[in-house]
Amino acid sequence: MKIAAIWDKVHWVIAPDGRKTAVLVDIQTWECILSALEDIEDGEEMQQQKSARETTVPWEILKRQLQ
């Protein structure tokens, strides 16, 4: 679901003074929002791992060092 489609399904709760105080969405829309947030989070974690540039040691070398 595209962001524009999600916005079309949002229902605002308006306070007596006219302020938006909450949002109501149906379950399907909520699941789409959660899925999108998880995808964003996964992408951020991948970027962090790439930028960390930690060195890795092949298992065979590590195994020899542990013996």
N, C-alpha and C positions, 0 to 999 in steps of 0.2 A: 504494500500500500504506500503510495506516495504521500509526502508531507501535506500537500494541498488537500488530498482526500481525507487525511486525518483531521485537518482543521475544519473541514465541512461537517464532521461528526461530533465536534466539541460543543458542549452545552455549558454556558457560563452560569454560575450562581452569583447573583447580583445582590449586594447589601442594600438596605433602604437608602443609604446615601449615594448609591450609584457605583460604588467600587466593586470590581470583580473580586470575589472572595474564594471561589473554588471552581473546579472543572468537573463535569460529569461526562464520561465516555462509556460506550458499551464495551462488553468484555472482548469482543473481536478486535476493536480498535485498541484497547489497552494491551492486548497481546502483541499487536503490531508495533506499538510504541516500545514495549519491553524488548522485542526482538531487534528493533533498530538500535536501541541503546546498547544491547549486548554486542552487536556487530561493531559499533563505534568503540566500545571498550576493548574488544578483541584486537581491533586495528591499532589502538593506542598501545596495547601491550606488545604487539609485534614491533612497533616502532621503537619502543623502549629497549627491547631485546636487541634490535639491530644497532641502536646507538650505544649500547653498553660496551660492545666490542670486547666481551670477555674472551679470553683465550680458552680453548678447549684442548683436552688431552685425549688422544685415542685410547680406547679401552685396553688394548694390548699393552701399551706403555704403562698405563696406570696399574694394570694387574701385575706387571713385573716389579714396579716400585713397591707394591704392597706386600710382595713375597719376601 
